[in-house]
Each structure stands twice: as structure tokens, then as C-alpha cells.
Amino acid sequence: MKAAIKAAMSDKVSDRSAVSAFTPLSLPATQRHASPSAGFDAKLAEAQALLRQAAAFQPVTQASSLGAEDVVITHLIDALALDIAVFVLDTGALHPETLALLERTGAKSRAPLSVYRPEPKAVAQFVEREGPDAMFRSIDLRKACCGIRKTEPLARALQGYRAWITGLRRQQSHARADVPLIDTSEVTTKNLTQFNPLAHWTWGDVWHYIATRDVDYNPLHDQFYPSIGCAPCTRAISLGEDFRAGRWWWEDDTTKECGLHVKKPEAA
């Protein structure tokens, strides 16, 4: 299985090499993607207003993966001097580039930054029982790994909060095409409101903000990683591939989520 995955990755590299003579692959992400939509100024004002509204839902926190969208939101929180904390999930399997950005963010962010990690015993038991490459064997095992490394720490991170802020955008995937600015679907069950200030932003809007404000970002974005998760489960994408094609790319399932943003149906 691992050999097949490596072969698939090799094919993707070959695909990128084949088009390198015709596309600006050497350009940084800020130059490659920064292209504001016609309504960017209105979207920015909308995001700022939503963050101010979220700040009134004390206590409130931002969930940051340190991806492009999330560094924009953290920058906005700092620029608006809002009383909003930020947390990051360190799964124990992040890229070195992500960990380096985490360290830089913690050193310069005005907003208090907390880091949540999975329970070491749970990780050790899972790896001992299923092996380090279990996620490649089945979707159930991959989701079990995500549950230990992401979903459980997320639950701890959100304890005591009335609201949280995410970088979800409608353009990211079909599964997120209807993401609302304010999601109240978990108010009844968890007393938790979710704010998605960039719901209407395009990928070009995100990078326009990063480029014009000189926002620090993950250098993996320069290497064709639009969506960045754990290192074993993330690869670069080829030109023309879906935004999230580099996440769990060996799976056929078109709705690829780790569980952090999946709403469980309420019992009848």
C-alpha cells in the first residue's frame, strides 16, 4: 500500500514538472494567488464586523490550523485589538514548517495563544495496536487517528467557550459550499456559536490580504500545499486539482473531512 502511495505521489510530481515550462511555479504563493474579487472591500468590512460581533460572545476563541485563512483571521483580531484568544491543535504529526510558524506566531501575536495536544497514551496505544501507517489501510482507521489527534483535543480546547471562530470558506469544497457566516446549529446541544468571517472570501481574496499586509504564512503554501494538515496525510497538488485534493489523497471519498467541522445529526 505504501509503495502505491509513493508511486502516486511520484506521478503528481511528474505532472507538475510537465507544466513547469508554461506556468510560474517558482513564484511565491502571494504572487501566484493574490487577486482580490470585485467585492473584496465589502467582504473585508463584513469580516471585521463579524469578528467584532464574535468578540461580544465572551468567552470566545479562534481555532487556528495556521493555514492561510487562519493567519488572516489572527491578523485581523490583532489589528482590531479584539479580546479573542487563539488556539492551535498540535497533533504530533505536523510539518516542521507548521511548527516553526506556530513558534513565530506565539512570539508576536497580541492575542493569547494556547496549544492543545492529543493524549500521549491514546496515541501510543493506537500506534502500537494499528501501526504508524494505519491511516492508509482504511477510512475508519484514518478517522480514528483524526479522532485521537484532532477531535478529542478540539473538545478540550472548546470547553468553557460560548463561541469559536474558524477559517471555513464556501469555496474550499463542495461539503463547505453552504457555510454560513454564523452557525448556530450547536447552540442547543453545546451552547456553542460558530463564526466564519471568511465564508464569502475567495482564495484570491485571502492571498491579497496576506500580500498587502505582509502577513507571515506557512512556506508550504509556496510549494503547492493549499490545505495543510498532518504531514503523513498531506501532499502538494497539481495545477487544476481540487483545493483539498492533497488531503487523504488515497481515499476515493469526495467529502474529505477529519471531523473537526462535521456536524453530527441530532437524534430524532
Buried (B, 14 or more C-beta within 10 A) or exposed (E): EEEEBEEEBEEBEEBBEEEEEEEEBEEBBBEBBBEBBEBBEEBBEBBBEBBEBBBEBEEBBBBBBBBBBBBBBBBBBBEEEBEBBBBBBBBEBBBEBBEBBBEEBBEEBEBEBEEBBBEEEEBEEBBEEBEEEBBBEEBEBBBBBBBBBBBBBBEBBBEEBBBBBBBBBBBBBEBBEEBEBBBEBBEEEEEBBBBBBBBBBBBBBBBBBBBEEEBBBBBBBBEBBBBBBBBBBBBBBBEEBBBBBBBBBBBEEEEBBBBBBEEEEEEE
